[in-house]
């Protein structure tokens, strides 16, 4: 899906504020009111993820800016990294299952779904332990947001599924977990599938980084082309996931400077 820049701009104006009228959107974006109204009533994002109050102000169901208010309503689990790390595995699992039921996530465990949930959690706990060992700023990364089982599917228009999101100050790492040790081209495309949608949801302050994480592999970290294009995305084993965050966040560099 290619991003419509006008739609992207209008949605961002709505999602980044406390409520805004159509005429004010038009002024801020330097476009005519008729064009704004066209998008407000026809755009999938506005139809599915925004609403108009009695004063004709538009609001987004998921706010742009940290914390991302409303994101919890579409997540099996949502919290800061600090909150996540303070939970025992059983406490986290109970919260995840309750959240999945609330958002309508299928919890059929016949194919090992629950094991995959715990597998993803183990990798994420190891990731933050690795960051701590590397000397990353704990006060900083504990403020990052973490989401398990994101499900945005309000209607036939918008569909966003993600196993795990890590939201830093300027990146959204969208992690697709597979309990495998070999790269499947279709799974590469699956990992990147929802990136354009997430770019709209999180807005211009964020870059979305899709990552395929193979939890049965070891010492794997490289970039692979996907979808028959020249585009590449990182693929890593769980034990090498810290490399992805370091490449974009510069964790090792910051540690060396301190």
C-alpha positions as CSV (number, residue, x, y, z in Angstrom):
1,X,0.0,0.0,0.0
2,X,1.4,3.4,-1.0
3,X,0.9,6.2,1.4
4,X,-1.4,9.0,0.3
5,X,0.4,12.1,1.6
6,X,-2.8,14.2,1.9
7,X,-4.5,11.4,3.8
8,X,-1.4,11.0,5.9
9,X,-1.3,14.7,6.7
10,X,-4.9,15.0,7.6
11,X,-4.8,12.0,9.9
12,X,-1.7,13.3,11.6
13,X,-3.4,16.6,12.3
14,X,-6.3,14.8,13.9
15,X,-4.2,12.3,15.9
16,X,-1.7,14.7,17.2
17,X,-4.1,17.1,18.9
18,X,-7.0,17.4,21.3
19,X,-9.6,17.9,18.6
20,X,-9.6,19.9,15.4
21,X,-12.2,21.2,12.9
22,X,-12.0,20.6,9.1
23,X,-11.4,24.3,8.4
24,X,-8.4,24.3,10.7
25,X,-7.0,21.2,9.1
26,X,-7.3,22.9,5.7
27,X,-5.4,26.0,7.0
28,X,-2.6,24.0,8.5
29,X,-2.1,21.9,5.5
30,X,-2.7,24.7,2.9
31,X,-5.3,22.7,1.0
32,X,-8.9,23.5,0.3
33,X,-11.8,22.6,2.6
34,X,-13.5,20.5,0.0
35,X,-10.5,18.2,-0.3
36,X,-10.3,17.9,3.5
37,X,-14.0,17.0,3.7
38,X,-13.5,14.4,1.0
39,X,-10.9,12.6,3.1
40,X,-12.7,13.0,6.4
41,X,-15.7,11.1,5.1
42,X,-14.1,8.7,2.7
43,X,-10.7,7.8,4.0
44,X,-10.4,4.4,5.6
45,X,-8.3,5.9,8.5
46,X,-10.8,8.6,9.2
47,X,-13.8,6.3,8.9
48,X,-12.3,3.5,11.1
49,X,-10.0,5.3,13.6
50,X,-11.5,8.8,14.0
51,X,-14.7,10.4,15.2
52,X,-16.4,13.8,15.2
53,X,-17.8,15.3,18.4
54,X,-20.8,17.5,18.8
55,X,-18.7,20.6,18.2
56,X,-17.5,19.3,14.8
57,X,-14.0,18.6,16.1
58,X,-12.3,15.5,14.9
59,X,-10.5,13.1,17.2
60,X,-8.4,9.9,16.7
61,X,-9.0,6.7,18.7
62,X,-5.2,6.3,18.9
63,X,-3.2,9.4,19.7
64,X,0.1,10.3,18.2
65,X,2.7,11.2,20.9
66,X,4.0,9.3,23.9
67,X,2.3,7.6,25.5
68,X,0.1,6.5,22.6
69,X,-3.3,6.9,24.3
70,X,-5.8,4.5,22.9
71,X,-3.3,1.9,21.7
72,X,-4.1,-0.3,24.7
73,X,-7.6,-0.7,23.3
74,X,-6.2,-2.7,20.3
75,X,-3.5,-4.6,22.2
76,X,-3.3,-8.0,24.0
77,X,-0.7,-6.3,26.2
78,X,0.4,-2.7,26.3
79,X,2.7,-0.9,28.7
80,X,6.1,0.6,29.2
81,X,9.2,-1.6,29.1
82,X,9.6,-0.9,32.8
83,X,6.1,-2.2,33.5
84,X,6.6,-5.2,31.4
85,X,9.9,-6.2,33.0
86,X,8.3,-5.9,36.5
87,X,5.8,-8.6,35.7
88,X,6.4,-12.3,36.4
89,X,5.8,-14.5,33.4
90,X,2.5,-15.7,34.8
91,X,1.3,-12.2,35.6
92,X,2.1,-11.1,32.1
93,X,0.5,-14.1,30.5
94,X,-2.7,-13.6,32.4
95,X,-2.8,-10.0,31.3
96,X,-2.1,-10.9,27.7
97,X,-4.9,-13.5,27.6
98,X,-7.4,-11.1,29.2
99,X,-6.3,-8.4,26.7
100,X,-6.6,-10.8,23.7
101,X,-10.1,-11.8,24.8
102,X,-11.1,-8.1,25.1
103,X,-9.9,-7.3,21.5
104,X,-11.3,-10.5,20.0
105,X,-8.0,-12.3,19.4
106,X,-8.5,-16.0,18.6
107,X,-7.0,-18.0,21.4
108,X,-7.2,-21.5,19.9
109,X,-4.1,-23.2,21.3
110,X,-4.2,-26.3,19.1
111,X,-1.2,-25.2,17.1
112,X,0.9,-24.0,20.1
113,X,-0.2,-20.4,20.2
114,X,0.4,-20.1,23.9
115,X,3.9,-21.5,23.6
116,X,4.6,-18.9,20.8
117,X,3.4,-16.1,23.2
118,X,5.8,-17.2,25.9
119,X,8.6,-17.7,23.3
120,X,8.2,-14.1,22.2
121,X,8.2,-12.8,25.8
122,X,11.4,-14.8,26.5
123,X,13.1,-13.2,23.5
124,X,12.0,-9.7,24.6
125,X,13.2,-10.2,28.2
126,X,16.6,-11.4,26.8
127,X,16.7,-8.3,24.6
128,X,16.4,-5.9,27.5
129,X,18.9,-7.9,29.5
130,X,21.3,-7.6,26.5
131,X,20.7,-3.8,26.4
132,X,21.5,-3.6,30.1
133,X,24.7,-5.5,29.6
134,X,25.7,-3.3,26.7
135,X,25.4,-0.2,29.0
136,X,22.2,1.2,27.4
137,X,20.5,4.0,29.3
138,X,18.0,2.1,31.4
139,X,16.1,5.2,32.3
140,X,15.6,5.8,28.6
141,X,14.7,2.3,27.4
142,X,12.4,1.6,30.3
143,X,10.2,4.4,29.0
144,X,9.8,2.8,25.6
145,X,6.4,1.3,24.9
146,X,5.9,-2.4,24.2
147,X,2.9,-4.1,22.6
148,X,2.1,-7.7,22.3
149,X,-0.6,-8.9,19.8
150,X,-1.7,-5.7,18.2
151,X,-5.0,-6.1,16.4
152,X,-6.6,-3.2,14.6
153,X,-9.5,-4.5,12.5
154,X,-12.4,-2.1,13.0
155,X,-13.9,-2.9,9.6
156,X,-13.0,-4.1,6.2
157,X,-10.9,-1.0,5.6
158,X,-8.1,-1.1,8.1
159,X,-6.3,-4.3,9.1
160,X,-3.1,-4.2,11.1
161,X,-1.7,-7.3,12.9
162,X,1.6,-7.3,14.7
163,X,3.2,-9.8,17.1
164,X,5.3,-7.3,19.0
165,X,5.9,-3.6,18.7
166,X,8.7,-1.7,20.5
167,X,8.1,2.0,20.3
168,X,11.1,4.2,21.1
169,X,11.4,8.0,20.9
170,X,11.6,7.9,17.1
171,X,11.2,4.3,15.9
172,X,8.5,1.7,15.8
173,X,10.1,-1.8,15.6
174,X,7.4,-4.1,14.3
175,X,8.6,-7.6,15.2
176,X,7.2,-10.7,13.4
177,X,8.1,-13.8,15.4
178,X,8.5,-17.3,13.9
179,X,9.6,-20.3,15.8
180,X,11.8,-21.4,12.9
181,X,15.5,-21.4,12.0
182,X,15.2,-20.7,8.3
183,X,14.0,-17.7,6.3
184,X,10.8,-18.0,4.3
185,X,10.3,-15.3,1.6
186,X,6.6,-15.2,2.3
187,X,7.2,-14.5,6.0
188,X,9.6,-11.7,5.0
189,X,6.7,-10.1,3.1
190,X,4.4,-10.8,6.0
191,X,6.7,-8.9,8.4
192,X,6.6,-5.8,6.2
193,X,3.0,-6.0,5.2
194,X,1.6,-3.6,7.7
195,X,4.4,-1.1,7.8
196,X,2.7,1.5,5.6
197,X,-0.4,1.4,7.9
198,X,1.7,1.7,11.0
199,X,3.5,4.7,9.5
200,X,0.1,6.5,9.2
201,X,-1.0,5.4,12.7
202,X,2.2,6.6,14.5
203,X,2.8,9.7,12.3
204,X,5.7,11.7,10.9
205,X,7.8,11.6,14.1
206,X,8.4,7.9,13.7
207,X,10.1,5.5,11.3
208,X,8.6,2.0,11.2
209,X,11.2,-0.8,11.0
210,X,9.8,-4.3,10.2
211,X,11.9,-7.2,11.5
212,X,11.5,-10.9,11.0
213,X,12.7,-12.7,14.2
214,X,13.5,-16.4,14.0
215,X,13.5,-17.8,17.5
216,X,15.0,-21.2,16.6
217,X,18.0,-19.7,14.8
218,X,21.2,-18.6,16.4
219,X,23.8,-15.9,15.6
220,X,21.7,-14.7,12.7
221,X,21.5,-11.0,11.7
222,X,21.4,-9.8,8.1
223,X,19.2,-7.9,5.6
224,X,17.1,-9.7,3.0
225,X,15.2,-8.4,0.0
226,X,11.5,-9.2,0.0
227,X,8.4,-9.1,-2.2
228,X,10.3,-9.1,-5.5
229,X,11.6,-5.6,-4.8
230,X,14.9,-4.0,-4.0
231,X,13.6,-3.2,-0.5
232,X,15.3,-5.0,2.4
233,X,14.4,-5.7,6.0
234,X,16.4,-7.1,8.9
235,X,16.2,-10.7,9.8
236,X,17.6,-12.0,13.1
237,X,17.6,-14.7,15.6
238,X,16.3,-13.9,19.0
239,X,19.8,-13.7,20.5
240,X,20.8,-11.1,17.9
241,X,17.8,-8.8,18.1
242,X,19.8,-6.2,20.1
243,X,21.8,-5.5,16.9
244,X,18.7,-4.2,15.2
245,X,17.9,-1.7,18.0
246,X,21.6,-0.8,18.2
247,X,21.8,-0.1,14.5
248,X,18.9,2.4,14.6
249,X,19.2,3.7,18.2
250,X,23.0,3.8,18.4
251,X,23.0,2.1,21.8
252,X,26.7,1.0,21.7
253,X,27.8,4.4,20.5
254,X,25.9,6.1,23.4
255,X,27.4,3.7,25.8
256,X,30.9,4.4,24.6
257,X,30.3,8.2,24.9
258,X,29.3,7.8,28.5
